[in-house]
Amino acid sequence: MGQGDGVLRHHSQHDGFVPAQGARQEIAEAIDAHIAEYFGPVEFVYHEMLSHLVAVHVYVVEPTEQRPYRTLITSGMSELPMTVPDGVSPYAEVMLSLPADWPLDRESLSDPAIYWPIRVLKEIARLPHEYGTWIGEWHSVPNGDPAEPYAPGVGFAAVVVTPMLRVPAEARTIVASDGTEINLLAVIPLHADEAAVKVARGTDALIEILDRGRISELLDPARPSFA
């Protein structure tokens, strides 16, 4: 996981499969209500039946007039607290948006070039619990070392975690009935050379790339690199 001036390499904190315990009811209900309020009606949910550490379900929000694209949001990353520095909420979920015509039927998702955004969300959601670390704004995660494309024909080989841009500021925090605060963070896919800029020159250089390319949490699968 890169943080501006290098890459942190982690080792798993667990020996083998650790079954998930399930979400607290108040947190699951808060996520459901938050999605309905800020994103729109849920079209369907990709449920996990047998999960390692946390059960990462992916909610698919249908396109609306205000948000004419699909939005994918995890529920389950916040089953367990992350190992965070002082002043940072130990709970998070992650999201990204896909074009409205992105195929999400079972047959299409058997193609790695179609399924990869869902896989990435699940991997990012499970990563802090697997490695005893945390995920926060401007953390970057390459797909391997060296970074490899997520699937054949896919131009992206890393992601950076950022604040969401296509929502009001209050949508960035989920608040459960018991006061638990959960950060809802965007996952933005990067080309390998864009991710390399962050490692070599820091977060500000990557932010300049994102601004120049007008890159947000809405994935443009054909966008070029702006490095």
Disulfide bonds with the S-S distance in Angstrom:
none
